Amino acid sequence: MTTRQQAARDFVKTWLSPKRGREDADRQTFWNDLLQRVYGISNYYDYITYEKQVQVKADNKITTRRIDGYIPSTKVMIEMKGKIIKDLSKPLQQSGGGELTPYEQAKRYANFLPQNEQPRWIIVSNFSEIDIHDMNQPLADPTVLKIKDLPTKFKLLEFLVDTHQQQIINEKRLSVDAGVLVSKIYKELAQAYSLHADLNDNDIQKSLNMLIVRLVFLLYADDTGILGSEDMFLKFVERREPQDIRSDLLTLFKVLNETDDKRDPFLDDELAQFRYVNGGMFSDESIIVPKFTPELKELIVNEAGHGFNWSNISPTIFGAVFESTLNPETRRSGGMHYTSIENIHKVIDPLFLNNLRSELDKIQNMGHRNQQLERAKDFQRKLGNLHFFDPACGSGNFLTETYLSLRSMENQCLQIIYGTQPVLATEDLIKVKIQNFYGIEINDFAVSVARTAMWIAENQMLEQTKDTVYYNKDFLPLDRNDSIYEGNALQMDWAEIIKPYELDYIMGNPPFVGKKEQSIQQKEDLKNVFDGKSIGILDYVTGWYKKTADYIKNFSVHVAFVSTNSISQGEQVIRLWRLLEPYHLTINFANRTFVWDNEAKHKAHVHVVIIGFSSSNHGDKQIFNIDNKIESAQNINPYLINAPTVLIESRPNPICKIEKMIYGSMPLDDGHLILSNKEKDNLLKKDPTANKFIKPYYGGREILHGSPRYCLWMLNTTPTDLRKHPLILDHVNATREFRSKSKRPGTIAAADRPTEFGEIRQPNNGEVIVLPKVSSEKRNYIPIEYMDSKNIINGSAFMIKNANLYLFGILNSSVHNAWMRTVAGRMKSDYQYSIRVVYNNFPWPKINDSQKINIERSAHQILNARKNDATATLAELYQPINFNNIEIELKNAHELNDKAVLKAYGLKASATEAEIIKRLFDMYIEITSK
């Protein structure tokens, strides 16, 4: 089954529910969900327009009507009815009198739309079916798509998104292709520089970076004509022999940096035709340009010049591709990458864009012209007064995408304000300036790329402005573009870049560096940012949280950072947020763990969260889940849960009266007391009577995969007995020697008892509950085993002595697993269970005898159901892709167990994970407060 088929199935399951299908309340959600979930339109808020106004004339009266839905890019009109309307071909009574079918009603509205908005398709739906009317065949019967058939017929609706999707695909392809070209030019230039043996590496690298930025700008300028006319630079290079290009390029750079009044009056006409650029692009005259080879000229003229059009690249994508392809440090990682525009919008949309779009939408739908005009002017001024800051901006993709989004809204305002009225080029029409977008980046080359990307974005949006209103302003000379600074953000005073009272929003994705990967300098940075306090296990990104908290204190700045998800899980939560407590930060929105993908050849699948916060409480809060569902929240705590703000402490003992969970036994033997299956068999062949010393040996891996190793377990063994088994004695002597050479006092002391494990926690009898320390995040349940204590459990697993079915049932429940998913740490993306954080803080329910019996019964059913396939391991039984296809008895047993446990916690069987976690946090507060 394809991803889209599965998405369509999920959509159908949602919308065939009898609770959904109200004409007014559900129609927008229906189409947003369809576009996003099934057809991948993440920015549906821009893509589809609701309640579009149209002036309709009937009986010599003009009335304003509203179109339920309209998709401008594919010219699709949507008319929605509720589920109570069973027959979409049946005429319905209209508010103005008369009867029309839903299609006739939509067609009537369509007739009064401007020619350029006439629908190509008209869709009529009642939530149970979608009737598709192709306006190229107006007399044909509609194509009827039953919602239940969507998983197999989703292609019938692909006309909804083809145009938009193709535009995105084209932008990505062009930008990546441009990155490939730049990489080729870079390599040829590097080869040309290498011929100059007298130059040091630093001078070469600095000049190479500067030169490649200038060449890219000139290639872009050629295809957009901003230098005066198209292909000016291309012709300049084309007319010269390779050996002459170097000196003439230096002359051209100087000319591009001179105003007309300062240029040589006798300047050659070819050079004089180039316009003054400004902006610092060509101001550094210390640049070293190498001698051009024929191959380099050929590459620039034909492949990058005649063979490619630079005008339609996406500055957001291309800036990142450009920087990652050529940055000496990132090139080693294996290729170009960029943060997708969709992921950028996961940050900036809930931070500010959604509210701005909503405000603009209200203005666009105003019926009173004068009021609309004034509101549009106010809104444009508001956009122009907003200031943004990315203190880890890289190639500037967050800043660039934000600028493009704001300028797009500004153009819509200009359309309302000016319409078809000409605007003088001298008028300061545009209020959103690139100078309002601030950044810090540690890499000098990335800073140059970010500034160039912003200039490209500025030019592209100016062209869109010219398409919107009659405004004939030149792009050159470039505006000042020095608000992106080079430096270490954790060492700089941000207030020297922009005062916090002048700033509105901070955003970005600071470096993804865990504790183990941090350099000495990065560790020092964190120590300094946290005022010399020990930062212990904290990820590098936490430095930006502390730095931001200091910066925004007492100011109404809103912030959103992409962060490694470990800061919202396990022990990092209490370490970080305890340090941030004095700042009284409020989490306003959060995006729970998802994969932060990029376009690198060797993708680093970093699991991240997005946290939006401020220094004051701002009302409604939202949590975005991995399935794109949005959860409203009263409070978002540091675990990104809609629950009270509590920090789960590491505790030596459980908060409830319950059996302790402990580590397995530790051999401390350098492997001499442990046997593989093959080693065990070889030993027994030589000494069959040694079997009494050998026991199955289980750790996390063996529990999951059902194939134990073996160990020598020799408690209470006498020296006399050992002398009868010389092979066993060899293992004992090797263990004694290893321990005696250790530097750890406890291990040295254990050398006096080499027949025993160094740390023994194994019970002598009964049964134990065992669970692995680490388990895949893809599983709904941690695989937990119920075992005889004759099996020896090692330190890579946890166990509970005196096991009983009640304990087993609770630990196997959705309740305990929800708690674990919330507070446990991670090893990469896998769950890393912790006794002190997860188990010892878990709130156990107060139950009656009946509830306990029900849980014991369902726990027993889980164990019985597992036996249906004696060959299946726990890893196989609980593999997510198999769980719905394994023995139905196991699935039913878990559902029955969940139901029994939920009831014990006072929750409904239908309780969501968010409801479960809220209940557990409330119980935790109640228990620990006592």
GIJO-V197674 format. One record per pair of residues at least 24 apart in sequence whose C-alpha atoms are under 7 Angstrom apart, sorted by the first residue. I is the first residue (numbers start at 1). J is the second residue. Records with the same first field share a line. If there is no record, write none. Layout:
I->J, J
This chain:
4->38
5->151, 152
7->37, 38
8->38, 150, 151
9->151
12->147, 148
21->82, 83, 127
22->82, 83
23->80, 81, 82
27->80
42->342
47->71
53->365
54->109, 112, 113
55->112
56->109, 112
73->163, 164
74->160, 161, 163
75->117, 118, 119, 120, 121
76->119, 120, 121, 122, 160
77->119, 121, 122, 123
78->122, 123, 124
79->106, 123, 124, 125
80->124, 125, 126
81->125, 126
82->126, 127
83->126, 127, 128
85->126
171->313, 314
172->317
174->313
175->313, 314, 317, 318
176->318, 321
179->318, 321, 322, 325
181->304
183->325, 326
185->296, 299
186->212
188->296
192->290, 291, 292
193->290
207->287, 288
209->445
213->449
219->305, 310
220->310, 311
223->309, 310, 311
224->311
226->475, 476
227->274, 275
228->274, 275
234->301, 305
238->301
242->292, 293, 294, 297
243->291, 292
245->292
246->289, 290, 291, 292
253->282
256->282
257->282, 283
276->477
277->476, 477, 478
278->477, 478
279->478, 479, 480, 481
315->400, 453, 456, 457
316->397, 400, 401, 453
319->395, 397, 449, 450, 453
320->395, 397
323->395, 446, 449
327->445
334->601, 602
335->600, 601
336->599, 600
337->598, 599, 600
338->598, 599
339->598
340->598
344->398
347->560, 610
351->560, 612
373->416, 417
376->413, 416, 417
380->410, 413, 431
381->431
383->432
384->431, 432, 433
386->504
387->436, 437, 503, 504, 505
388->436, 437, 438, 503, 504, 505, 506
389->437, 438, 439, 505, 506, 507
390->438, 439, 440, 506, 507, 508
391->439, 440, 489
392->439, 440, 441, 489, 508, 509, 510
393->439, 440, 441, 508
394->441, 446
395->446, 447, 449, 450
396->450
398->508
399->437
400->453, 454, 457
404->457, 461
407->432, 461
411->465, 468
415->468, 469
418->469
419->469
420->469, 470
421->470
422->469, 470, 471
423->470, 471
424->471
425->471, 472, 473
434->481
435->481, 483
437->483
438->483, 484
439->483, 484, 485
440->484, 485, 486, 487, 489
441->485, 486, 487, 488
442->486, 487, 488
443->486
444->486
447->484, 485, 486
451->481
490->525, 529, 543, 547
500->551, 552, 555
501->555
503->557
504->557, 558
505->557, 558, 559
506->558, 559, 560
507->559, 560, 561
508->560, 561, 562
509->561, 562, 563
510->541
511->540, 541
512->540, 541, 564
513->539, 540
514->539, 540
515->539
537->572
538->572
546->580
549->583
552->615
553->583, 615
554->615
556->615
557->614
558->613, 614
559->612, 613, 614
560->610, 611, 612, 613
561->610, 611, 612
562->608, 609, 610, 611
563->608, 609, 610
564->607, 608, 609
565->593, 607, 608, 609
566->825, 826
568->638, 639, 640
569->639, 822, 823, 824, 825
570->823, 824, 825, 837
571->825
573->638
574->647, 648, 649
583->615
584->615
585->613, 614, 615, 616
586->613, 614, 615, 616, 617
587->611, 612, 613, 614, 636
588->612, 613, 618, 621, 622
589->621, 622, 623
590->622, 623, 624, 640
591->623, 624, 625
592->624, 625, 626, 640
593->626
594->626
607->829
639->822
642->914, 918
643->918, 921
644->921
648->837
649->837
650->836, 837
651->836, 837, 840
652->836
653->840
654->839, 840, 841
655->840, 841
656->843, 844
659->800
660->800
661->798, 799, 800, 835
662->798, 799, 800
663->795, 797, 798, 799
664->761, 762, 793, 794, 795, 797, 798, 799
665->759, 760, 761, 762, 793, 794, 795
666->757, 758, 759, 760, 794, 795
667->757, 758, 759
668->747, 757, 758
669->735, 738, 739
670->738
672->731, 734, 735
673->711, 712, 731
674->710, 711, 712
675->709, 710, 711
676->709, 710
677->709, 710
690->725
695->791, 792
696->791, 792
697->791, 792, 793
698->791, 792, 793, 794
699->772, 793, 794, 795, 796, 797
700->771, 772, 773, 796, 797
704->783, 873, 874, 875
705->873, 874, 875
706->873
713->756
714->755, 756
715->756
762->792, 793
763->789, 801
764->789
765->789
766->802
767->801, 802, 803
768->799, 800, 801, 802, 803
769->799, 800, 801, 803, 808
770->797, 798, 799, 800
771->797, 798, 799
772->796, 797, 798
773->797, 798, 832, 833
774->830, 831, 832, 833
775->830, 831, 832
776->830, 831
777->829, 830, 831
778->880
779->878, 879, 880
781->812, 817
783->874, 878
784->812
805->856, 859, 860
806->852, 855, 856
808->859
809->855, 856, 858, 859, 897
810->901
813->897, 898, 901
814->898
815->902, 916
818->913, 917
819->917
843->920, 923, 924
845->904, 905
847->904
851->904
854->900
855->897, 900, 901
858->893, 896, 897
859->897
861->893
862->890, 893, 894
865->889, 890
866->890
